[in-house]
Structure formats: C-alpha cells, structure tokens
Amino acid sequence: MIQRRQLLQAGACAAAIGMPALALGQAKYRAEYRLSLVVGAGTNWHFAAERFANLVREKTQGRLNFKLYPGSSLVQGQQDRELTALRQGVIDVLVGTTVNWSGTVKDFALFNLPGLMPNDRAVDAVLASDALNKDFYEVIRRSGMEPLASGEYGPIQVINSKRRVALPNDIKGLKIRVVATPMQQQVMSAMHANPTTMTFADAQPALASGAIDGLTLTLEQFAAYKLSSLGQKYITYWNQSNELIHFLVANPIWKTWSEQDQKLVREAAQEAGKELTRRVRETVAANEQLVARQGVDIYKPTAQEQVLWNDATREVYQRWKQQINAPLVSKFEQVVAQAPKS
C-alpha cells in the first residue's frame, strides 16, 4: 500500500509541474550510448555516424546521446567482433556494413556478392525495395538488432602499389588485404591473387612496410587515409563491390526507449542515410582529381574488359548465393534487374 501511494504521489508531482510522461521512465535511459564504427574522421562513413548522433541528440532534446568509437576501438580494432560485442552489451549502436559480421550471420554477406549492385541506379532500387526494408531487415532483427535505415557505402575499388590492373589476370600474385570473410578470399583467389586477411587498422602499417601490395577500398577512403603516401599508386574501377551502411541499435537498448524516441531515432537514421548516399556520389569527382594530383593512376575498364571481370567472379557469386540464402538473393537480383537502365 505504501509503495502504491508513493507511486501515485510521484505521478501527481510530475503532472503538477507539467513534466512529460516520458520523463518518468527516463531512469532507464543511460547518460550515453556507445556507437561503434570501423573508420575514422574524414570519411563519409564517419560523417554519417556523427550526423546520426547529432540528429538524435537534437531530435530527442538531449534525452539520447551517442558517443562514437571509431576504429572499432571497443573491440580492439577487430571489426568482425562488433556483432558479438553488441550481443554481450559492450556496443549499443552500430553504423556499418553487415559483411563485417557475416562470420556470425551468413546472410549478412549478401551485399558482398560480386557485381550485385553495379551502379547507382541499382543501389537506389535496392534502398527503396521491400527486399531490403522488409526481408533483409527481418534478418537483422533476428540477429539481435533493430534496423533503422541504410545508405550507400560507395563502390569499393581494387588498389595496389605494383602495377595497373586492367584485367583480372593483372592482379595475379598480388598480396591483397581482404576482410576476414571466405567470400572475399575466394574472389581474390579466383583471379590468382594472394588474399591476406587483416583488420583495416592493421592494413595501414602493412601497406607502409610492403607486407601487402594492396587492398579493396572506396575512393574517398583512399583519399581520406592518404594511401598514396603508403605507396598505393594504382586504382581500378572493377565494379564488383558496393556495400550499404546500416544504422542499427541493439534490441535490448531499443526496447528501453519510448515509442516517441524510437520514432525520432529512426527519423534521424533515415536523414543521415540519405545524406550519406548523396555525399558518396557528390565527392567522386573531387576525389578523382585529388588522387590524380598525387600521381595515382585510375583505370576504368572498357565494356569488353568489364565482361571479363564479371566472368572472373561469376562462379564465386553462384556458389555463395546458395550458401547465403538463395531465395533472398534472388529477390535482390529481381530488384536490380528492374532498376532503370539510364
């Protein structure tokens, strides 16, 4: 009876001073939530995460505050451990690509299928599709996260220090850093490269020392990390890889927020995702000019050469389509096939 009376008194006091009902539940809110991402400042990815955090703080009037932990620092740079850390409560919010966690959830490797999204039109179609916003998001929910929005990561290019790579055979023998996923290793092996698994944090000193010859990365990350200063002089637009960046919240955390704050956080993610996609595309020309001034060779395969790149990765694609989730992959293939051609 005493406890009930105390609760009624607390409610009456809150009502008397005009306190919103939400405030009574704020004891469950943390002062700060930990947001993990792989890359550091100066990249579109980091911009999107920072923009997301700022929008959340503004929209919730400071009720929710996200602190960024770039470089996957909460897991000592081991980006493939982020999902496990989230499930253990070490990470609250993730802004990243699902391929990094595909060792835990195989379906997360879907967007790493070579050539799945060959251009901006394909990406736009996927971003607007039920295949992403219903089917793939349900996979994310089952993994322990609430998906809020997605944006374009940007085309991931082949970069190396040794020679121009115009054809798949040109990459033969090069030591190329890949993420710790079997699919990426097999893509490189199919072209007789020497795939070398390591984190992005470890890749930079490895490039500087010559322990590896190159890696796959977006053009804007190449520019942001000044990889030309690490001897990287050749970039090839092979059009085999484009990822999505997803904005995700751990399910246990998500459930502690009010419906109104959930709505505001989702809106913030959607805005940040759209800004990310826009920035990824707007910065291409400027970054091409920047790296060209640094003496970097950018090679864009001809239509005939592009067919050879597609052929080189087709077997890996078909094998992994079956291993990932063939019906789900087929839905995305249909979305891309129906995308505008120009």
C-alpha positions as CSV (number, residue, x, y, z in Angstrom):
1,M,0.0,0.0,0.0
2,I,2.8,2.4,0.9
3,Q,4.6,1.6,-2.4
4,R,1.3,2.3,-4.4
5,R,0.8,5.6,-2.5
6,Q,4.4,6.7,-3.3
7,L,3.9,5.9,-7.0
8,L,0.7,7.9,-7.1
9,Q,2.4,10.8,-5.3
10,A,5.2,10.8,-7.8
11,G,2.8,10.8,-10.7
12,A,0.8,13.7,-9.2
13,C,4.0,15.7,-8.7
14,A,5.1,15.2,-12.3
15,A,1.7,16.2,-13.6
16,A,1.7,19.3,-11.3
17,I,4.9,20.7,-12.8
18,G,4.0,19.8,-16.3
19,M,6.6,17.1,-16.7
20,P,6.0,14.9,-19.8
21,A,5.0,11.3,-19.1
22,L,8.2,10.2,-20.9
23,A,10.3,11.8,-18.1
24,L,9.0,9.4,-15.5
25,G,10.6,6.5,-17.4
26,Q,13.9,8.2,-18.0
27,A,15.6,6.4,-15.1
28,K,16.0,3.6,-17.7
29,Y,17.9,5.9,-20.1
30,R,21.6,5.9,-20.0
31,A,23.6,9.1,-19.9
32,E,25.4,7.9,-23.0
33,Y,25.2,5.1,-25.6
34,R,28.3,3.6,-27.3
35,L,28.2,3.7,-31.1
36,S,30.8,1.6,-32.9
37,L,32.1,2.1,-36.5
38,V,35.2,0.9,-38.3
39,V,36.6,4.1,-39.9
40,G,37.8,7.4,-38.5
41,A,37.1,11.1,-39.2
42,G,37.4,12.4,-42.7
43,T,35.3,9.7,-44.4
44,N,31.7,9.7,-45.5
45,W,31.0,6.7,-43.2
46,H,32.2,8.6,-40.1
47,F,30.3,11.7,-41.3
48,A,27.1,9.7,-41.4
49,A,27.6,8.2,-37.9
50,E,28.4,11.6,-36.5
51,R,25.5,13.2,-38.3
52,F,23.2,10.5,-37.0
53,A,24.4,11.1,-33.4
54,N,23.9,14.8,-33.7
55,L,20.4,14.4,-35.1
56,V,19.4,12.0,-32.4
57,R,20.6,14.4,-29.7
58,E,18.8,17.3,-31.3
59,K,15.5,15.5,-32.0
60,T,15.3,14.0,-28.5
61,Q,16.3,17.3,-26.9
62,G,19.3,15.6,-25.2
63,R,17.5,12.6,-23.9
64,L,19.6,10.3,-26.0
65,N,23.3,10.8,-26.5
66,F,25.6,8.6,-28.7
67,K,29.4,8.6,-28.2
68,L,31.3,7.5,-31.3
69,Y,34.0,4.9,-31.0
70,P,35.8,4.9,-34.4
71,G,38.3,2.3,-35.5
72,S,36.2,-0.4,-33.9
73,S,38.0,0.6,-30.7
74,L,35.5,-1.1,-28.4
75,V,36.7,-4.4,-29.8
76,Q,40.4,-3.5,-30.2
77,G,40.0,-2.9,-33.9
78,Q,38.6,-6.4,-34.6
79,Q,35.6,-5.2,-36.7
80,D,34.4,-8.8,-37.2
81,R,33.7,-9.0,-33.5
82,E,31.3,-6.0,-33.3
83,L,28.1,-8.0,-33.5
84,T,29.3,-10.4,-30.8
85,A,30.2,-7.4,-28.6
86,L,26.8,-5.9,-29.2
87,R,25.1,-9.1,-28.1
88,Q,27.3,-9.0,-25.0
89,G,26.3,-5.4,-24.2
90,V,29.7,-3.8,-25.0
91,I,28.3,-2.0,-28.0
92,D,24.8,-0.3,-28.1
93,V,24.6,1.1,-31.6
94,L,26.3,0.1,-34.9
95,V,26.8,2.1,-38.1
96,G,28.5,-0.2,-40.5
97,T,28.4,-2.8,-43.3
98,T,27.0,-6.2,-42.4
99,V,29.7,-8.1,-44.3
100,N,32.0,-7.5,-41.2
101,W,29.6,-9.6,-39.1
102,S,28.9,-12.3,-41.8
103,G,31.0,-14.8,-39.9
104,T,28.3,-14.8,-37.3
105,V,25.2,-14.4,-39.6
106,K,25.8,-15.9,-43.0
107,D,23.0,-13.9,-44.7
108,F,25.0,-10.7,-43.8
109,A,27.4,-11.5,-46.6
110,L,24.7,-10.8,-49.2
111,F,25.8,-7.3,-50.2
112,N,29.3,-8.6,-50.7
113,L,28.3,-10.7,-53.7
114,P,30.5,-9.6,-56.6
115,G,28.6,-7.4,-59.0
116,L,25.3,-7.5,-57.2
117,M,24.9,-3.7,-57.3
118,P,26.9,-2.5,-60.3
119,N,25.8,1.2,-60.4
120,D,23.9,4.0,-58.6
121,R,20.6,3.0,-60.2
122,A,20.9,-0.5,-58.8
123,V,21.7,0.9,-55.3
124,D,18.8,3.3,-55.4
125,A,16.4,0.5,-56.4
126,V,17.7,-1.7,-53.5
127,L,17.5,1.1,-51.0
128,A,13.8,1.6,-51.9
129,S,13.0,-2.1,-52.1
130,D,11.0,-4.5,-49.8
131,A,13.8,-6.9,-50.3
132,L,15.9,-4.6,-48.1
133,N,13.4,-2.9,-45.9
134,K,11.3,-5.9,-45.1
135,D,13.2,-9.2,-45.8
136,F,16.8,-8.2,-45.1
137,Y,15.7,-6.1,-42.1
138,E,14.0,-9.1,-40.6
139,V,17.2,-11.0,-40.8
140,I,18.9,-8.1,-38.9
141,R,16.2,-8.2,-36.3
142,R,16.6,-11.9,-35.7
143,S,20.3,-11.3,-35.2
144,G,19.6,-9.0,-32.2
145,M,19.5,-5.5,-33.7
146,E,16.8,-3.1,-34.8
147,P,17.5,-1.8,-38.3
148,L,16.7,1.9,-38.7
149,A,17.9,2.9,-42.2
150,S,20.6,2.3,-44.8
151,G,22.7,4.4,-47.1
152,E,25.3,3.8,-49.8
153,Y,28.8,2.9,-48.7
154,G,30.2,3.5,-52.2
155,P,31.9,1.4,-54.9
156,I,34.9,-0.5,-53.4
157,Q,37.9,-0.4,-55.8
158,V,41.0,-2.6,-56.3
159,I,44.0,-0.6,-55.1
160,N,47.7,-1.6,-55.3
161,S,51.3,-0.4,-55.3
162,K,52.8,-2.5,-58.1
163,R,51.1,-2.0,-61.4
164,R,48.0,-1.0,-63.4
165,V,45.3,-3.7,-63.1
166,A,43.2,-3.6,-66.3
167,L,42.2,-7.2,-66.5
168,P,41.6,-10.0,-63.9
169,N,44.8,-11.6,-64.8
170,D,46.8,-8.5,-63.9
171,I,46.1,-9.0,-60.3
172,K,47.8,-12.4,-60.3
173,G,50.3,-12.8,-57.5
174,L,49.5,-9.5,-55.7
175,K,49.0,-9.7,-51.9
176,I,45.6,-8.0,-51.4
177,R,44.2,-7.3,-48.0
178,V,40.6,-8.6,-47.5
179,V,38.1,-8.6,-44.7
180,A,38.0,-11.9,-42.8
181,T,35.3,-13.4,-44.9
182,P,35.7,-16.5,-47.1
183,M,33.8,-14.9,-50.0
184,Q,36.3,-12.1,-50.3
185,Q,39.2,-14.5,-50.1
186,Q,37.7,-16.7,-52.8
187,V,37.0,-13.7,-55.1
188,M,40.7,-12.8,-55.0
189,S,41.8,-16.4,-55.3
190,A,39.6,-16.8,-58.4
191,M,41.9,-14.2,-60.0
192,H,45.0,-15.8,-58.7
193,A,45.8,-13.0,-56.3
194,N,47.1,-13.8,-52.8
195,P,44.3,-12.7,-50.4
196,T,45.6,-11.6,-47.0
197,T,43.2,-11.3,-44.1
198,M,43.7,-8.5,-41.6
199,T,41.8,-5.7,-40.0
200,F,41.7,-2.2,-41.5
201,A,43.8,-0.9,-38.6
202,D,46.5,-3.5,-39.3
203,A,46.3,-2.9,-43.1
204,Q,47.8,0.6,-43.0
205,P,51.2,-0.3,-41.4
206,A,51.2,-3.4,-43.6
207,L,50.9,-1.2,-46.7
208,A,53.7,1.1,-45.4
209,S,56.1,-1.8,-44.8
210,G,55.2,-3.6,-48.1
211,A,53.9,-6.7,-46.3
212,I,50.9,-6.4,-48.6
213,D,50.6,-4.9,-52.1
214,G,47.2,-3.5,-51.9
215,L,43.6,-3.8,-50.7
216,T,40.0,-3.0,-51.7
217,L,38.6,0.3,-50.5
218,T,36.4,3.2,-51.6
219,L,38.0,6.1,-53.5
220,E,37.1,8.6,-50.7
221,Q,38.7,6.4,-48.1
222,F,41.8,6.2,-50.2
223,A,41.9,10.0,-50.2
224,A,41.0,10.4,-46.5
225,Y,43.7,8.0,-45.4
226,K,46.3,9.4,-47.8
227,L,47.1,5.9,-49.1
228,S,49.2,7.4,-51.9
229,S,51.7,8.2,-49.1
230,L,51.9,4.5,-48.3
231,G,52.9,3.6,-51.9
232,Q,49.5,2.9,-53.3
233,K,49.5,4.2,-56.9
234,Y,47.0,2.3,-58.9
235,I,43.2,2.2,-58.6
236,T,40.9,0.0,-60.8
237,Y,37.2,0.6,-61.0
238,W,36.4,-3.1,-61.3
239,N,32.6,-2.6,-60.5
240,Q,32.4,-5.8,-58.4
241,S,31.7,-4.4,-55.0
242,N,29.4,-1.9,-53.5
243,E,28.1,-2.1,-49.9
244,L,25.4,-0.5,-47.8
245,I,25.9,1.2,-44.5
246,H,23.3,0.3,-42.0
247,F,22.2,2.2,-38.9
248,L,21.4,-0.4,-36.1
249,V,20.5,-0.4,-32.4
250,A,20.9,-3.4,-30.1
251,N,17.4,-4.8,-29.4
252,P,17.7,-4.7,-25.6
253,I,18.6,-1.0,-25.8
254,W,15.9,-0.2,-28.4
255,K,13.2,-1.6,-26.1
256,T,14.1,0.7,-23.3
257,W,13.3,3.8,-25.3
258,S,9.8,5.3,-25.6
259,E,7.8,4.9,-28.8
260,Q,8.3,8.6,-29.4
261,D,12.0,8.4,-29.1
262,Q,12.2,5.3,-31.2
263,K,10.4,7.3,-33.9
264,L,12.8,10.2,-33.6
265,V,15.9,8.0,-33.7
266,R,14.6,6.2,-36.8
267,E,13.9,9.6,-38.5
268,A,17.5,10.6,-37.6
269,A,18.9,7.5,-39.2
270,Q,16.9,7.9,-42.3
271,E,18.1,11.5,-42.7
272,A,21.7,10.5,-42.1
273,G,21.4,7.6,-44.6
274,K,20.1,9.9,-47.3
275,E,22.9,12.4,-46.7
276,L,25.4,9.6,-46.8
277,T,24.3,8.4,-50.2
278,R,24.3,12.0,-51.5
279,R,27.8,12.7,-50.2
280,V,29.2,9.4,-51.5
281,R,28.2,10.4,-55.1
282,E,29.0,14.1,-54.8
283,T,32.6,13.5,-53.7
284,V,33.6,11.2,-56.5
285,A,34.8,13.8,-59.0
286,A,36.7,15.8,-56.4
287,N,38.4,12.8,-55.0
288,E,39.4,11.6,-58.5
289,Q,41.0,15.0,-59.1
290,L,42.7,14.9,-55.7
291,V,44.3,11.5,-56.1
292,A,45.3,12.2,-59.8
293,R,47.3,15.2,-58.5
294,Q,49.1,12.8,-56.2
295,G,50.2,10.8,-59.2
296,V,47.7,8.0,-58.7
297,D,46.6,6.1,-61.8
298,I,42.8,5.5,-62.0
299,Y,41.8,2.9,-64.6
300,K,38.2,2.4,-65.8
301,P,37.8,-0.8,-67.7
302,T,36.2,-0.8,-71.1
303,A,32.8,-2.5,-71.7
304,Q,34.6,-5.6,-73.1
305,E,37.1,-5.6,-70.1
306,Q,34.2,-5.3,-67.7
307,V,32.7,-8.5,-69.1
308,L,35.9,-10.3,-68.2
309,W,35.8,-9.0,-64.6
310,N,32.2,-10.2,-64.3
311,D,33.1,-13.6,-65.7
312,A,36.0,-14.0,-63.3
313,T,33.8,-13.7,-60.3
314,R,30.7,-15.4,-61.6
315,E,31.5,-18.9,-60.1
316,V,32.1,-17.4,-56.7
317,Y,28.9,-15.5,-56.9
318,Q,26.8,-18.6,-57.7
319,R,28.5,-20.6,-55.0
320,W,27.8,-18.0,-52.4
321,K,24.3,-17.3,-53.5
322,Q,23.5,-20.8,-52.5
323,Q,25.4,-20.7,-49.2
324,I,24.0,-17.3,-48.1
325,N,20.3,-17.5,-48.8
326,A,19.3,-18.2,-52.5
327,P,15.7,-17.1,-52.2
328,L,16.7,-13.8,-50.5
329,V,19.5,-13.2,-53.1
330,S,17.0,-13.8,-55.9
331,K,14.7,-11.1,-54.6
332,F,17.6,-8.6,-54.7
333,E,18.6,-9.8,-58.2
334,Q,15.0,-9.1,-59.3
335,V,15.1,-5.6,-57.8
336,V,18.4,-4.8,-59.6
337,A,17.1,-6.3,-62.9
338,Q,14.1,-4.0,-62.8
339,A,16.1,-0.9,-61.9
340,P,16.2,1.9,-64.6
341,K,18.9,1.4,-67.2
342,S,19.7,5.0,-67.5
